[in-house]
């Protein structure tokens, strides 16, 4: 299946309009602090591009598996030739955006909320989205003793990773479409929305303080391993079951000064996604091996095996879903309507896709003019 058509998930959420939400909106929902574990891969043989080094940032998460596998298999470095790839991992979107703004990284794999937040706060001057990476991988999992149908959620406590984060906004929109009312800020209403860091959500579930959660993988599969039941896959709510959860951003300064390096990283991402989609079991093992190298432990089979198939890897940034989820945040009162014009520059991606014999992808009218 072409890499441009197999996709992964994760829509988008709030941006920077409300100061109270800036931290939450920028976060990807996997933690609150950066893990600045710099690792430089030995430069591959070949001609050096216009930069000696390119500094890459990403999360040690399954939704960032394009970066995990691309590094583990040496695909990214091969495309860079004599230009050295140096990577840093993060546990939260704000830290990665700060690093991009400071020049500590040049390119990053990141979720939609921090990308929108960063772009909006800088008045469209700090970053561009240059490619997609993943879609899907978000599920509603519940305590089957308390919740048997979707209608049973009324009156229950359901966790999301963070106020205003991607899953939080999507869940608030789902609640509204059910005709129920919940205050976005407090989380109180017909359904109680409990903001809980993904790292502590399993403990919250075990203690009975929440009845379920609308969360990304692998948190959803961790809860299922504790006895929860999957009640809804968010992908089923989207046209073609596709929505952005991870894409690739680059600082505008680096893009202007080193377009050849950006193109090489994008090419490496496209080739990595193609390899992942052609070799799913090997790719799963490769991602887990990289996770172990980065964090000291791999995900057990009972977690990674059900989580992996729910994530689709795609070169398409699914720009229309970025717009849609921004609209969800506006509707929830978490965001003033943002100006996203110019957030995309897909010229390098479409050049690479054309060379690979794949169709071009759309920026939904939000590209650089």
Order of alpha helices (4+ residues) and beta strands (2+ residues): alpha-beta-beta-alpha-alpha-beta-alpha-beta-alpha-beta-beta-beta-alpha-beta-alpha-beta-alpha-beta-beta-alpha-alpha-alpha-alpha-beta-alpha-alpha
